């Protein structure tokens, strides 16, 4: 299985792009709970499955 780059993931699924953006910010702030949720969302996108709603809620709420 070939690994996809951040740009390829964003083209396929906007939620993946949001998760990458939040991952960068959460990493800078040391927010490990959000970093873990972002990683699960990104992993789900790469596997072609829907991410858990609870993980998406964490990702979307980060900038809220």
Secondary structure as the mmCIF struct_conf table of DSSP 4:
data_model
#
loop_
_struct_conf.conf_type_id
_struct_conf.id
_struct_conf.beg_label_comp_id
_struct_conf.beg_label_asym_id
_struct_conf.beg_label_seq_id
_struct_conf.end_label_comp_id
_struct_conf.end_label_asym_id
_struct_conf.end_label_seq_id
HELX_LH_PP_P HELX_LH_PP_P1 UNK A 2 UNK A 5
HELX_RH_AL_P HELX_RH_AL_P1 UNK A 6 UNK A 12
HELX_RH_AL_P HELX_RH_AL_P2 UNK A 14 UNK A 29
TURN_TY1_P TURN_TY1_P1 UNK A 30 UNK A 30
HELX_RH_AL_P HELX_RH_AL_P3 UNK A 32 UNK A 47
TURN_TY1_P TURN_TY1_P2 UNK A 48 UNK A 48
BEND BEND1 UNK A 49 UNK A 49
HELX_LH_PP_P HELX_LH_PP_P2 UNK A 50 UNK A 52
HELX_RH_AL_P HELX_RH_AL_P4 UNK A 53 UNK A 61
TURN_TY1_P TURN_TY1_P3 UNK A 62 UNK A 63
#
